[in-house]
Every structure is written in C-alpha cells, then in structure tokens.
Amino acid sequence: MPRWSDHAIFWQVYPLGFTGAPRRADGTPPRHRLTQCAQWLDYAVELGCNALLLGPVFASETHGYDTVDHFRIDPRLGDDNDFDELVSAARDRGVHVVLDGVFNHAGRSFTHPEWLRADATFEGHDHLPALAHDEPAVADHVVAVMSHWLERGVSGWRLDAAYAVPTSFWARVLARVRERHSRAWFVGEVIHGDYAGYATAAGLDSVTQYELWKAIWSSLNDANFHELAWAVKRHNEIVETVTPMTFVGNHDVTRLASKLTDERHIGHALAILFGVAGVPCVYSGDEQAFRGIKEDRAGGDDEIRPAFPADPAGLAPYGWPTYRLHQRLIGQRRRNPWLVRARTTVEHLTNRAIALRSSGAHGEELLILLNLADEPYRFPTGDRVEAHSWLTR
C-alpha cells in the first residue's frame, strides 16, 4: 500500500449534490460549481482529514454514475480549470485527492457505445449498461483514464461497484497503471463476500468495510455488542491481508444520525471507527450530525446527498458539537498512527458494555471502553493501559 495512505483520514464529498447541481445534464455551458469544494478544504483539514474522496466529477447523464465521458469534467460542475484549481488548493494544504471511477457500467449515451454490453446492466437498471470487460479496448480505456487524471495530480481511485467486475480485469489494469504511478492508491467498493480474497485477486490496496459498518450501528441500536465482537474478529482476519476503508456513513446509506435510534451513540460509533484498523473515511455532513434517509425509489438518494452552503459559515449551529467530537477522536487517531494496521481484541463483553483493546506491532496499546447504559459501568479490565483509554458512555 502506498505510504501516504497509511496516514490518510478521508473526508468524502458527493460533488453534484454538495454543490446543488441540477439533477440532469442540460447541455448548458459549464457552471463553475466545483470551486465551491475548495472553499471547504480548510474546514476538512481542521476536522483532521488530509484526504478528499470525491464522488463522480465526469460528464454524465444524471447522478454521476451514468458516465458518458471519463475525460471531461461534468459541465454542471465546471471544467478542467476548476478541477485543476481544486487539486492545486488541496495539494497546498497537504490533502490528497482520490476520484470515483465508474468502470463497471456507463450511461446509455457513453462515448463508446460499442463497448457496452447488450445483455447486461448494473443490478437491473436499464439506464446503466455494463461495460464489456472482456474487450481489450475497454481495459485500454480504463488505463488511459486513470493515468490521465493521476497525471493531473490525483492520488488514487475509488472503484465503484468493483465487486461486479471480474478480478482479472482489475489485476491487468492496475498493474499497467502502477508501472507509471507507483504511489497511486486503489480502493474497491466491495459490499459482501470475501473482502481479502477479492482484494488480493484484483490487486487492490483497500476495500470498503461494509461488514464493520453494519455491525457498528446495528449493535448500538440493538444493545447487542456480541454482534460487534464478531465483526471485530472478522475485521482482524481481513486486516491480515488488506487494509480496508472503514466508515460509519457514505453517499449510499442512511445518515448515521438517522440510522441510530439514540443519537447519543454517535460517540460510540466514532470511537470504534477511529480506534480500530483501517483507513477511516468521514462522509461530509456526518461530522455535523446531518440527518437523511436513503429510500429505494427514484430520487431516493436526494436526502443523503444534500446541497451544502457556499462555505462553513453557513452551517447551522447545532452541528458543531458533533464536529468537535470528531476532532477530538481524530486527534487521538493522529497521535496513534499505528492503529492503521492494529489488531483488536475483546477484553470484556456484555450486551451493553464492551472493552476493546487495539494493539500495534511494537507493543502499542489503546483500550476503548463503551457503555450503552445510562448508569456508570465498572469494567474488570485492570489498569494496565488506563492512561490510553477512550471511555465512552
């Protein structure tokens, strides 16, 4: 894995929603909305993040995942100059930019319709025809696209719907890209199955850790830390092979503040996120306790992908305590960079209380004590590392 990613904490932005762009491409001249993202870079850095995960920025028909031209910035967001200014502003602040690459499927008006399969779509969505990954020209295209934007200053790629693409395709493509860009980082969207096995076969640096995400909010809602304990055991097994991208929210799922039945548990969720191995990612707005429910319908993502104000001064006052909580826990993470590849053991477990010990390769230790009850709880774990404990109630 590239060395810079060992110290990366991501802030994820879905640009089309973030900037209030129209739902559909309308053929109008470029609107320079992408520059709005640059107005938030200091905010992200002050949060503690040093990497920006950008959702789709390429020309598309609607939501960005129906790409029509991978070499052109979506006119609803701006043009090449706007993109270059954003990357330059990020670089000036020590922030790496990772792009969202949609290479499993495309929009119906994709620039190379001969590369689209007539017999397959993305999960039954007729407007998202699958690319023909067995065509050498498709692999050549993806290599060219990745290389083009890496040469323009980005540091890596999120591979959308990676799980739907043969691992052999990724292995061939990524090997070719790395010949010219050895520091590039690649994270694949994998939702279920053998995360480590898929990453190894595909040549990925990271995969999305949905298993841990689900266990975090579910165990908190059900007051069942036994589910979390099992997920942590699985997480350790994954970390033996690959360093996953960890998260408690993203652009595809209901917001954490809406998912939890008790908002007081946001702190518990964050303590887990920043206290176990992985490359953490914060979805923009979650650090302000934004609410939003994903619905399975046309436009069902709108609530979780809202427009943001022009700059942080326009945020409502009630979200700043959650922002400061993120800052404190990210600060702890920064002071313990070894956590990126830590192993976590369960030291004490009941339905409503858990003690997690994360350990590093050189004897480092961090103890996370979580108590869901309103009354205090005494953990029988001794005081060996109490000075380095996170106690959350």
N, C-alpha and C positions, 0 to 999 in steps of 0.2 A: 504494500500500500504506500502511495507517495507520502513523504514525511510530513508535508504541510497538513494533511488530513488528520494526523494524529492529534492535532491541537485545534481542530475545527469545531466550532459550535455554529450551527446554521440558523439563519432567520429566513423562513420561506415566504415568498410573495407570489400571488397569482396576479400577474400584471393587468390582464384585461378587466378583472373585477376591481382590483385595487385602485386603478386609475379612472374607473367609471366609464370605460369604453362601451360603445354600442354593442348589443348582443350579436348583430350580424355585420359582416363586412358590407359596406355600401358603395364602394367604388370612389369615395371622395378622396381628395388629396391627403397626404399624411397629416395627422394631428399629433403634435409632439407631447404626448402624454407620458412617454417613458421617462422623460426627465423628472417627472414627479417622484419617481422611485429614488432618485439621487437625493431628494430633499429629506429622505428618511434614513440615510446611511449613518449619520451621527447618532440618531436615536437607536439604531441597531447596535452600533458599537458601544454606546453607553449601557445598553442592556447586557452586553458581554459577548455579543456574537462577532465573529470575524469571517463569516462566510455567508453569501447570499444565494439561496436556491430560488432561481427564477422559474416560474411556470412558463408556458409556451409564449414565445415572442415572435414566432414566424407567421407569415401570411397564412390565414386560414379562413374558413367559411363562417364559423360561429365562435365556439368556445375555445379554440386554440388547439384542440386535439384532433381536429379535422384539417390538417395541414394541406396547403396547396403548393407552397414553395418554401423549401428549407433554407434558401439562400437570401430571402427577402424578409426584412422586418415587417410585421403586420402594420399596414398604414394607419390602423386605429391607434397604434402605439407610437408611431413615428417613423424614423428612417435610420439609415446607417450611422449618421452623425449623432443622433440621440443615443443610439446604442453605445457608440464609442465613448461618448461623454460619461455615460453611466459606468462603464467598465473602468474608465480612467479615474473617475471620482472614487470608485471602490478601491482601486489599487492604491490611490493616495492615502487611504485610511487603513491599508493592510488587510482589506477584505477580498477574499476570493469569490469569484462568480461562477456558479455551476448552472448550466442550462438544461431545460427539459426537452429531451429528444423523443419525438413521437415517430418511431420507426417500425412499429408493428402494423399500423394502418395509416390511412390518409383520408382526405376529403374526396368527394366524388369529382371535383374539378382539379385534382392533382395534376401538376405539370407533366407528369409522365404516365398517362393512363394505361399504357401498355404494360406497366409494371404492377398493375392492380389485379388481384385475383377475382375472377368472375364467380367463383364458387365459395367464397369465404368472406366474412365480415368480422368486426370486433364484437364478440359476445352478442351477436344477433342484431346489431344496429346497422340497418341498411345503408345509412349515410356514411359509414366508416368501413369501407372496403379494405381488406387485408392486403399488405404488400406480398409479392411473390418472393419469398426469401430464398428460394432455390435458384433464382435468376442471378447470375454473376453481376449483371448490371446494377442490381439493387444493392448488393454488397459494396460495389464500387462507389455508388452514390452516397451511401451512409458514411463510408470512409472519407469521401470528399467533403461532406457536410461537417462532420466532426472536426476534421483537420482545419477547415476554413475558419470556423469560429474559435478554435483553440489558438490559431494564429492571430486572431483578432483580440486575444487577451483573456479568454475564459480559462478556467482551471479544470473543468471536468463536465460530466454529463450525468443527468438522471435519465435512465432508460425507461420510458413509460411502457407499461404493460409488458415488461421484459419476460414475464412468465409465459406469455403467449407466443414467444419467438423461440425457435429451436436453439439450444445452447451452442450447437456447432456454428450457427450464423454469427453469434456474438464472438465466439472464440476467434473466428477468422478475421472479423472486422477489427476487434480491439487489438489483436496482435499487430495488425498493419498500422493502426493509428499510433500505437505506443512506439513504433520504430522512429517516429518523428517527434512524439510528445511523451517522453518517458515519465513526466511528472503529472500527467493527467490522471484524474480520479473518476471512476465509473461506479455508480450505484444503480442497481436494477430494482425496479418495482416488482417484488415477489410477495404475494399475499398469503399463500399457503403452500404446504408441501415441504420438501427437503431443502431448506434455505442454503445450508452449507454445500450440499451436493450440487445444487444448481449454480451457485457462485463459482465453485471450483471448475465445473464443466464449461461455464460460459467465460471464465477469465475475468470475473468481476472483482472489484475491490470491496464492495459492500452490497447489502440487500436491505430492503425495508423490513423492519421487525414488527410486523402486524400481530404476531402471536403475543409478544410482550405488551403491546398497546392494548389489546383486548383484555388481557389479564389484569392490567392496572385498573381500568375503570370498572370492570366487572367485579373484581374482588372488593373494591371500595363500595360499590353500590349494594352488593350482597352481604357485606360484612363477612367475607369468606377469604381470609388470607391464605387458606390452603391452595386456592387456585393460583395465587401469585407465587407461592412457594414452588409449585410445579413448573410454572412458566420460567422462574429464575433458574431452575435446574436445567431446563431445555435451553435457556439463553446461554448458560455456561458451555453447553455442548456446541452450540453454534459458534461461539467466540473462539473455540479451539481451532476453527478453520477460517473464519471470516469475521471482520469487524462490522457489525450491522449498523445501519442508520436507525436510531431509536427516536421515538416521538410519542407525544400524547395527543396530538392533533395534526391534521393536514387538510389540504384542499378538497379531499374526497370524503370526509367523515364529519359527523355531527360535532360541533364545537365542544371542547372539554367542559366548559361551564354549563352547557345544556345537557351533556351526557351524564354528568354526575347528579345524583339525586340530592346531594348535600354539597353546596359549593365550598364548604369548609374543607372538603377533601382535596381541593386543588393543591394545597401544600403537600399532602401525602403523595399525590401523583408526581409532583415535581421532584420531591426528594428521591423517589425511585428512579425517575428519568436521569437525574444528574448524579446519582450515586452508584450506578451500575455501568458495566462496559458498554461501549458503542460510540458512535458519532451522533451526538444529540442534535435534534432539529426542533425549532420552535416555529409554529405556524403563525404568521403575522395576525395580530389581534388576540390570540390566546393569552399573550402576556398582559393584555388589558381586560381579561375576562369577558371578551366578546361572546355573545350568545348566537346560536344559529343551528337549525336542524336540517339535516340532509333528508330530502324526500325522493322517493323513487317515481319521478314523473318528469315531464319536460319542464325545464326551468327549476328542477328540484335542488340544484346546487347554488342558486342565487343567494340564499340566506347565509350560506357559509363562505361566500366569496363577495362580500360587500365592497362598495367604494369607500376609500379612506379619505379623510380631509387632505387638503393640499400639503400640510406639514403637521408635526406632532402637536403644535399649539392648538389645533382644532379638536383634539380628543376630549371626551367627557371626563370630568374629574374623578368619577367613581372607579375608573380602571387603574389608577396609578398605584394603589396598594398592591395589586397583583403584579404590576410591573416591578415594583421594588422587591417583592418576594422572589421573582425570577432573578433579579440582580444579585440578591444575597446567595441564592443557591448556585447560580452560575459562577459567582465568585469563589465559592467552595470548590467547585469543579476545577476552576482555573488553578487553584492552589494545590490541587491533587491531579496533575495531568496524567499520572499513571493509570487513572481509572479507565482510560480508553480501552485497555485490554485486561481489566481486572477480572477476577473470579469472585462470585458472590455466593456465600453460604448462608443458610437459615440457621441462626443460633437459638431462636426461641419462636414458638408458633402457637397461637390460638386463633379462633375465628376473627377476633377483633384486634389482636396485637401481634406484631412480628418484629423480630430483631434480625437485620441483615448485616452480615459482615463482608465487605468488599476488600479483597487482598491483592496486592501487587506482586510482581516477580521478585522484588528486592526487599520484602518484609514490610512494605507499606500496608496500613490498615485503616479502614473507615467503618464505623458502626452506625447504622441507620435504625432508629427506634421509632416505630409507628404505632399509634394507639388511636383507634376509632371511637373509643368510649368518651363520654363527657367527663367522667371522673378520672383521676390520675391512675396510672398503672405502674407497678413495680416490676421491672424486668430482672430475672435471675441470671444475669449475664456477667456479673462481676464488674470490676472497674479497670480492666487492663487497658482499654483504649477509650475510656470515657471522655478524655480531653479532645478526642477527634470524632465525637458522636454528633449526629443530627437527630434531635429529639423532636418529633412532630406529633401534635395532638389536635 
